[in-house]
Amino acid sequence: MKQGLPVQAAPEHNCTAMSLAGLKCLVTGAGGFLGRRIVCQLLEEEEGLAEVRVLDKTISSELLQNFAKRKNKTLLTVMQGDIRDGKFLHTAVKGVSLVIHTACIIDPLGLVEQQTLWDVNVRGTQLLLETCIFYDVPHFIYTSSLEVAGPNCRGDPIYDGDEDTVYQSTTGFLYAETKRAAEKYVLDLDGLQLKNGTSLVTCALRSMYIFGEGSTFLLQHLDECILNNNVFLRNSRKEAFVNPVYVGNIAWAHIQLAKAMRDPEKVERIRGQFYYISDDTPHVSYADFNYELAKELGFGIEPKLPMPLMMFYCYALLLEIVSFLLWPFVRYIPVINRQLLTLLNTPFTFSYKKARRDFGYRPRYTWEEAKQQTSQWIAEVAPLRAAYLKNKTL
């Protein structure tokens, strides 16, 4: 078992946070689950930004209406295009002083072609940063992932880890490899001298599993639950503790970090650093967490795994072999694989103490508030999903 290294007590810095007033900011992946929440919080800033540019391949009119309801005098500019398009990025980046880069493809099952995943998650990040350097953009925040750290293929656990925890990150997950490569590229460029005489400041936020209203992953689990007579499937052991983070809190961490980048007292501590971002959500397994959010609505959960864990791994391996053999004839993607099974069954929890100490991160929403808002959303969408799935099976 690998435990987090002890953290030396350090005084918390309570200097007044800098304002984002007058700032021009670009948010990539603004149509995504996290990106749109960041945009909403930027638009709600009391001292408004000069401009928020929202970048994604597609941004719905409904989402734009939601953004419009939240902004005051802030200019909202929509940039629809591909993160891999260098010419488009020049238009999107020119004139901004802060980039929050959330755009990526999350692919735990291998549904996306490997080259596409690498081109978007890694090459897209490189192109964006190169463009930022060309236009002397001083501040760059990268939305990283817990999976940069692990769990590794052996399923070695971490309990209450931190940024100094020593851990051998060996994994077969291509998604994790792309996030690791992109994060390294971002952090390695911190301190680069720009043409205007300033230097580039970069940081990365490693988020836990993100939950909340609008989560596509939570929606998938809900669909599976409804098809299973309103009983959540159990694909993780009860003792495989993780600590999810509410979408409103990880979005808030981005805002607080952006303010710290403009604070002369804080910027030297945070530059070139990565931070684990969690909140006060209880430590439970992935499967039990789904149940925790929905149990008051009458949903249940299977009491145990469908088979012993070792047998489950063998079953996943068999599905992978079948997928490989069928590959020349038909593309079959198993619903479970060994890497995903390891992720779901490895205790893996992290503290946000360093983020609190270095740039004043504190969750904006309590666990009770996050649970209430997420459960309310589940209550609203569950009947609609049930009707949809019923019609689909007829």
N, C-alpha and C positions, 0 to 999 in steps of 0.2 A: 504494500500500500504506500502510495506517495502522498505525503501530506504537504500543505503549504508551509513555507518557511516562516518563522516568526517575524512579525513586523515591529520594528522599533517605534516606540511611541514618539510622535512628532506633533508639535503645536499646529493647530488648524489656523489657516490664514483667513481672516475675516474682513479683509479690505473690501471696500465698496466695489461691486461688480461694474465693469465698464458697460456703457450703453451701446446698442447697435444702431442708434439713431443716425440717419444719413447714409447708412451702409448700402451698397449694392451687392446682392447675394444671388448666387446660382445654386439651385438644388436639382441634382440629377436624380432620375428615378422618382420624380415628383408625383407620378400617377400610382405608385406602389403603396403598399400597406403602411410602411414607415415614412416614406417620402412625403406623402400627402399630410401626415400628421405633423411633420416638421414644418411644412409650408404653413399650415394653419397656425401653429404657434408663433412663427415668424410674423405673420400678418396680425397677430393679436398683441404684439409688443406695444407697450404703452407709448414709448417714444418710437414712432414708426420708422422703418427702414425707408431709404429712398426708393429702392426697387427690389422686388423678388422675381427672379426669372425661374420658371418651372420648366424643366426639360424632361421629356420622355418620348417614346415612340408614338404613343397615343394617350391623349388626355380627354376624358369624356366631358361632354357639356354639363352633366350633372355635377361633376367634381369642380369644374370651373365656377359654377353657381355657388357651390359650397365655399370656395375660396373667396368669391366676391362678397359674401355675407360677412366675412371676418375682417376684411381690410378696412383701414381708415383712409389715410392719404397715400399709402404706399402704392407705387406703380407695380402692377402685376403684368408680367410679360410671359406669354406662352411660347415655348420653343419646342416644336414637335420635330423630332429627328432621331437619328441613330448615333449612339455613343461611339460607334466605329467610323463615323464619317468625319474625317479631319477638317474638311472645308466647313461643314456645319458647326463644328466645335469652335472654330474661329469666330463665327457670328455670335455664338452663345456666350463665350467667355469674355470677349472684348469689353472692357469698362467695369468689370466687377472687381471686388476686392476680397471676396470670400466665396469659396466653393465648398458645398457640402455634397459629397459624392456617395449616394446610396444605391445608384443603379447597378444591378447585377442580376444574373440568373441563378436562382436557387433550385438545385436539381438533385434530390436525394435518391431518386430511383434510376437515373441514367436515361431519362426520356429525351434529353437534348444531345445532339451530336457533340462529340468531344471538342472538335475544332471550334464550333460555335461557342461553347461554354468558355473556352480559353480566350477566344477573340473578344468576347464581351467583357468578361470579368477581369482579364489581365491586360490585353492589348488596349481595350477601351479605356482603362484606367491610365495606362501609359500615355496614350494620345491626349487625354484630358490634361494630364499634368504637363506634358510638353507644351500644350497650348497655354496653360496658365503661366508657365515660365516665359513664353514668348511675349505675353502681355503684362508681365510683372505683377501677377496676382499674388499678394503676400501670404494669404491664409488658405489652407486646404485641410478639410476634415474628411477622413475616410471612414465609412461605415464598414467595419470588419465583422468578424464572426467568432463565436466561441470555438467553432470547429477548426480554427487556425491552431488552437492548442491541442485539440483532440475531441473525444477519446481515441487512443491508439488502437491498433488492431488486436492487441492483447486484452483490451478492456481494463487497463490499470485505472483505478479510481482516484479521484481528487475530492477532498472534503474541505470546503471553505478555503479554496486556493486563492492566490493573489498573483500579481505580476512578477514576483520573484520565485514562484514555484517552479522547481526543476521537473521537467516531464519530457519523456521521449515521444515526440509526435510522429508516429509512424501510422499512416492510414492509407487505405486504397481509394478513399473518396476523392474523385477528381474535383468536386466542388471545393473541398477543403484545401486542396493543393492550389487551386486558382486564387482563393482568398488569401492564402499564405503568401503566394508570390506577389500579388497586388499590394498587400500590406507592406511587405518588405521594400518594394519599389517606392512606395509613398514615404515611408519613414527614412529610407536611405537618402532621400533628396532634401530632408530638413537641413536648413542652414545654407543652402545653395545661394550664392550671390546673384541677385537680379540686376538687370541692366540699369535700373534707376537708383542703384546704390543700397537698396534694402536687401534683406535676406528672406528666403521662403521659410514659413513656419508650417510644419505638418504634424498631424496627430491622427491616431486611429482609435476608434471605440469598438471594442469586442463585445458585442451584445450576446446575452443569453437568448434562449428561445423566446420569441416575442409573441405575446398574446394580446387580445383585445378585440373591440368591435371591428368587423371587416376582415378578420384574419382568414385567408383562404385555406390555410392548414386546419384551422379549427372548424371551418365549414366542411372540409372533407371528412374529418372525424365525426362530425354531426351526421353527415349523410350515411356513413357506415353504421352509426348507432341506430338511426331510424330504420335502416334496412335490417338491422338485427333486433327488431322489436323493442326499440328504444333502450337498448343495452349497449354501452360502450365496449368495444373490443379491448381485450387486454393483450398488449404486445410488449409490455415492460413489467419487470418484477416490482413488487411493492417497495423493496429496499433500494431500488436504483434511483436515489434521490437526485433531482436537478432543481435549479431555482430559476424559473421563467421570469421574464421582465415584462411589465405592462407597456404597451406601445406609447402611451403618453409620457412615461418616464424615460424611456430611451430617447424619445424625441427631445424631451426637456434637457437631457444630458448634452445633446448636440448644441442647443441654444446656450447653455451655460459654458460649454467649452469655447464656443465662438466668442463670447464676451471675455473670457479669460485670455484669449489670444490678443485682445486689444488692451490688456492690462499689463503695464510694464513690470509690475511686481510678480505677476504670475507666469508670464509668457516664457521666461527662461526655465521654469520648472517643468512646463508641460511640453515644450517643443521636442519633436522627435520621439514622443512617448506613445505607448498604447495603454489603454485602460479597459478593464472589465467593467461592464455596466450591468448591474442587477438592481433589485429593489428589495422590498420587505415581503415579497410573495413567499408563502410557506414552501419549504423544501419537501417535495413529493416526487413520485415517478411521473413520467409523461402521461401514462394512462390514467393514473389517479387524479392528475391535475384536470384533465378533461371532465372527469366525474365531479370533481370539487366545484367546477364552474356551473354544472348543470343539474346537480342532484336535487336542488330545491324545486326544480321544474318537473320532477318525477322520473328522471332518467336514472338508469342503473348502470352497473359495470360488472363484467365477468369476474368471478372471484380469483381465477388463476390463469396462467398462460395456457394456450390450447394444447401444449405438450411440454415435457421437460425441456429446459433451456438448451441443453446439448443436442437433443433431438431436433429442436427448432433450428439450430445452426445447420444441422445436417440437411434438414428440409430446405432451408434457404440455399445451401450449396447445390442441392439437386435441381432446384429451379434455375439457378445460374447456369448449370451444365446444359439443361434443356434449352435455355435461351441461346447459348453458344452454338449448340448443334443445329438449331432452327435458323440461325442468323442468315445463312446463304439463301434461304427460301422465304422466310417471313420474319418480321421484327416482333419478337415477343419480349415484353418487359415485365419481369416478375414484380408482384406487389410488395415483396420483401426481399432483401439481400443481406448478406452477412455483415456488411459495413453498417447498414441501417439498424440491424438487430443489435449490433454492438453499441451503437449510439444510444439506443433506447434502453439498454440494460446495464449501463455503466454509471455508477454514482459519480456525478461531475458537477460540483457546486463551487461558486466563486464569490468573493467579497468585493464590494465597491468602495472599500476604505480608502484606497489610494486616490480614486477620483474625488472623494469627499475632501481629502486632505489637500490635494494639489489644486483643484479648481472649484471647490465648493459644491460639488454635486450632491444634491439630496433629492430623493424622489418627490415629484410634484404631487403625486396621487398616493394615498395610502392603499394598502392591500384591500381594505374593505370597500373603498371607492372603486378601485379597479375591478374587483369581483362583481360589485353591484352593476356597473355599467356594462361589463361583458355579459353577465347573466341576463340582463335586460335585453341586450341585442340578440342573444340566443333565443330568448322567449319570443321575440318578434319574428325571427327568420325561420324557426323550427316548423311552424305550420306551413309556411310557404314551401320549404324544402320537402316536407312530407307529401304535399300535394303534387309537387313536381316529380318526385321519385315514383309516386303511385301512377301518374299518367305515363311516365317513361316505361314502366314495366308492363303496362297494358298492351 
